[in-house]
C-alpha cells in the first residue's frame, strides 16, 4: 500500500495561507540551507519551473511519483500560464468546476476524490503520493492521510486558510522526526496511528 503524505507549509498557528489563500509571504524562508534540505530530501515537491530555474530538473524523485492538489492550489500556477506545475510527477487535480484538463499530464478528479485516492494508494510501487493542498481537499482526505510533513514557518497569521478545512474530528498521529533550521523553520514528520 502506497502512502498519502500531506506535505505542507504553515504558520505557527496552523494556517497555510492568508484568508484569500495567498502564501507568498512564506517564500523568504526558503533560504540556502532550507532549499538544500528540500533538494536532498524532497526534490519532487519543488515545482517543475522551480527545478528548472535551480538547475535541478534532473534530480530523481525520492519519495513520491504522484501529486494530488485542489483547484485553488493548482490555480496558483495556472494563472501564470503553467498547466502542468509538477510535470515530473503524475498530476491529479480535484475540481468539480475545471471540466476538461488543460494539459495531457493533468487528470481532473471531478467526483469520488476519496475513491480515486484509495485506488492510487492501492497501486504497486515504491514511491508514495504527495498531497500538495489545499485546505478543503486535505479535510476531505483526512482519513486517507498516512503521513504529515509540516514545514512550520516562524510567523503568526491570526487568521487565514487552515491546514484542514473540515469539521471537528480527532485524528491521532505520532511524531516521527523534527528538524530545525537556522532561519527558524521547523519540519516535523508525523505518522498516522492505525
N, C-alpha and C positions, 0 to 999 in steps of 0.2 A: 504494500500500500504506500503510495507516494504521499508526502506531507504537504499540507497547505500552510504556508508561512505568511503571516501579516507582517511585512517589513515596512515600518512606518516611522516618520519623523513627527515629533510633537513637542509642545512646550512643557514646562514643569507641571502646569496644571492640566495637562492631558488634551490640549487642543491641537489638531493637525493643520489648522489654518484659521484665518480670521472668519468673521461671520459670512463673508462672501466666498470663502474657500481659498483665498489667496494665501500662499505660504512663502512668498518670495523673501520675506524678512528673515527666513531661516538660512538662506543661501550663504551669507557671510561666515557661517560656522563651518562650511566645507573648506577648511584650510588645508595646507600641505600635509600635515600629519593625518588628519581625518580622511582626506582623499586617498592617501597611501593605503590606509586600512580598507577603504571601500574597494580599491583596485585589487588588493591582495585577497580579501575575503569574500566580497560580494560584487564582483565586476559586472555581472549581468544586471544588477539593479541600476547601473548608470545607463541612462537613455542612449540610444544609438548615436544621436547628434553629439552628445557629450563625449562619448567614447571616441568618436572621430576627431573631435576638437582636441582631445587629450592625447591622441596618437596611440590609443589602446584598443582600437577596434578589433584587433586580433586576439585579445585575451579570451581564453576559453571560459565557458560557463562552468562555475564551480558547484553551485547549489541548486539552480533552477533552470528548466528548459521551457517553461510556460509562464505567462503572466496573465493575470485577470485583473481588470480595472473597471471602475464605474465610468459612467458617461462624463461626469464632471472632471475626473482625473484625466481621462482621455482628451477632453476638450482643451486642456492646457496646451498640449502640443498641436492639436488640430487647428486651433485658432491661429497658430503660427505657420500653417500650411504643411505640417508634418502629419501624414496619415498613418504612419507605422512607427511610433516612437520607440518601440522595442523590437526592431527588425531582426535582431539576433535571437529572439525567442518566438515561440508560438504565442500569438496575441489573441486574447478574448476581451471583449468589451460588453459589459452588462448594460443594456439600454432598451427601454421599451419605445423610445421615440426616434432613435437614429435610423431605423429602417435598414436600407441596404448599406453594406460596408463600403467605405470609400477607398479601401485598399485590399488587395488579394491576400495579404498576410494577416489581416484582422478579421476575426469571426465575431459576429454580433450574437450575443445571448439575449434574446428578447423575452423568453419565458423559461420557467423552471431553472433558475440560476443554481439552486441547491442540487438538483438532479445532474446538471452539467458538471458542476464541480466534483460531485461524487464519482461521476464517470471518469473524469480526468485523474482523480486520486487512485482509481482502480486500475489505471493503465500500468503496464510493465515499464520499468525504467528506474535508473538510479537517482535521477535528479527530480527535485520537487517542483512545486507550484508557488510562484510569487504573487501574493495578493498585494497589489500596488495601492489600492484605495478605491474609493474613499469611504467616508463615514457610513453612508447608507448601506453599501454592499457588505462592508465589514460587519455591520449589525445583522444583516440578513444571513451572513455566513458564519456567525459566531460559533455555532455548534460544530462547524466543519473545520475550524482553525485548530491546527495541531501545535503550532509554534508561533510565538510573538517575538519579533526582534524590534525593540523600541529604541529609537535614537532620540534621546531627550536633550533638547537644547536649553541652555541656561537662561530662559526668558519666561515671563508670566504674561499671559494674554488677558486673563479675566473673563473672557467670553470668546466664542468662536465655534468652529466646527469640531465636535468631539471625536475621539478616536472611534467610537462605536455609536452610530445613530440607531439606537434600538431602545426598546422598553427595558424596564428593570429586570435583570437576570443575573444571578450569581454563577460565575463560571470559574472553577479553580485551575490555577496554573502553578507550576513550581519554577523557581529561579534556577537557571542552568548556568548562567555566567554574567559577569559585569566587566565592562572595560570603560575606563575614564580617560579622557584626552585632555591635553594641556589647555585647550580653549573652553573647558567646562562641559563639553558634550559627554554624555554617558550613554553607552549602548548596553542594554540589558536583554538577555535572551531567556525566554520562559517556555516551558513545555507544558502542554495540557495534562492535567490529572485525568487519567482514564480509569 
